[in-house]
Amino acid sequence: MKLEIRDLRAQIDDTPILKGIDLTMESGQLHALMGPNGSGKSTLSNVIFGHPSYEVTGGEILVDGENILELETHERARLGLFMAFQYPVEIPGVTVGRFLKRAAEIRFGEEDFKASAFIKELRSWLDFMDMDQNFINRYLNEGFSGGEKKRMEVLQMLMLKPSFAVMDETDSGLDIDALRIVANGLNELRGPDFGGMVITHYQRILDYIKPDFVHIMYKGTIVTSGGRELVEALEERGYDWIRKQHGIEEEENEKEIVHEH
Amino acid sequence: MSTSQKEHLYEGTGALNGYIHEQTDADWITSLRKDAFSRFSGEQWPTTELEEWRRTDISSYDFDSYAIKPTEASSDSVELPDDASAIIRFVNGVCTGSALSEKARDAGLVVVSLREAAAGRHGDELAAVVRTVAEPIMRENLANADNKLQLWNFATITHGVFVYLPKNTRLDDPIYIETHVDDDEAVLAPYHVVAADSLVDAMIVQTITGAEEGEVLVNEGIGVSIGEASHVRFMAVQNLNLDSTYFCFGNGSIQKDGDLQHYLCNFGCMLSKSRFDCTLDGPGSLVRLNGLYFPFEDQQMDMRTVQHHRAPRAESRTYYKGAVRDEAHAIYQGLIEVAPNATKTDAYLTNKNLVMNDGARSDSIPTLQINTDDVRCSHGSSTGKLDPMQLHYLHSRGYTPIEAEETLLMGFFEDIIDKAPERLQNELRALVSRRVYEAHDNDD
């Protein structure tokens, strides 16, 4: 799968957030998208998935040449796109097992779906993610800890084997053990048929997943792209370095946020 | 075989007195009809000035012109389903057959047409039992009747079942009471009596269904009596077509340590008004009143429950839950009433609504009337909307908008479905699911 984002512009409540994004990503590649809070990283992932709060004001997103901005969210998912949410919602009354069974039927086709194989696979991925088997019968994300919700997103990704996945801060709020498990999950999927974009503020997950490409986002545009060495430079010199190098002025209200990381 | 029952005929309120005299009923039923009729004549049809009827305007109905027509139904032999203790079927007000399992028969279970059995058509012995058991229940409920529709029901009783569970009757499988109406413009007034002696354990499933089209009116009365330490579950599934009207006035009385669960599953009718009024007469008794409703289009459903505590240490729980779509309007009124002697009452009522779109409406009116200290009584109600973020999440996993909506509704209803007897839960899920798809078909 080839995902091409061309001059993408989007806003929320009349405030422009994305100001012309260009990115090309393909199966077999793992991209990291970094940048300070408020730079538009989550907006980009939400726009890729047709989140109802965002309005696209220009540009296009092509999946193998087809502009998916014309498609509804479920149609985009059915192309093989997957999003691991930053804040996965709770769905009371709907068990993980039931929810995922339907999602798997959609992904792999009802004709080829076998319930017994599905359960067997779900059980083994739960083990792999170091999650209790009773998660199958729990209501989706209800009463889950922050870390459990993130693992549940990765578990779904393992089950649904997307062609391309966007992971929106899947690493945030995780302790080091959980981080390693989440990274293992992602590494498990890597291969010629899987592509992904990992959105993060932190360098530490990148120690475990080793992205092929790194992009730095700032104020709604991608200011620089490179390989893994960019992460190291960023770690050493911080976002200030990027800002200065690209002549971006720091706004007063942004200072605090930028310095947090 | 086809039977034309001329005795059912009456045209309008003017002919009602004559109708009562023409019926070939047991004397005590005729006398009950006459008493109902004498009060009926002096009453007005309920208006929106009455609190209970404030949100349900029935002034457009000209009940006085309604006719109970001769009905036709073939008396087939009714086959007992595999999982049933008994079944009785009424079609257009005529009892078309009944069947009992061997085990139920041995236990002494009685499931018969109330009027036929009272009139001695199943022998004098049973007629005497019907009178001893049913008359006091019906008399008391008539005495407490507080509106003209209810009096009309007693005066016009067209049919109904008499279920009697003798002491120690324990049945694993349900008793099915099926009411089917497919006669256009049928006006029916069923009255059902369910009486459990002591130490009974049983489940009753009552379904009311009809043809897909055709305006019918069902004005129903139900009298339930639960003896000492008996446990009865009563499921009622109303799924008449959207041209129809349904009124239901149910009364339950529960003796010492008795346990009644009433579960209303409300899907049909353009307009329905139902009330289930429970009296906890015995110390330590338990009542659970559950409701699941899902009106759409321009349906109006008005439901009322009463938890009437008249004895100490009794417990009652009401949980009604519904979704409202399109232009539909749901009204739930719940009352907990605690008598001065009902100390250590533990009562709770909850009503939750999901309003699916602008234009749909739900009113929730819980009321407490507590006339003693030393009780635990409270209520809670909530009204919510479908969460666009939950929908988006499901869409992102490939669920179509309709699948996502259905999934969230299933999730919403899951805890109320969970309170239904296990063997009926899948049927309830199917009803909810069907309603979602029906609603979407209309949207397209």
Interface residues (C-beta under 8 A of the other chain):
Chain A: F49 G50 H51 P52 E72 T73 H74 R76 A77 R78 F82 M83 F85 P88 V89 I91 P92 G93 V94 F99 R102 A103 I106 R107 Y139 Q156 L160
Chain B: D387 P388 M389 Q390 H392 Y393 L394 H395 S396 R397 G398 Y399 T400 P401 E403 A404 T407 L408 M410 G411 F412 F413 E414 D415
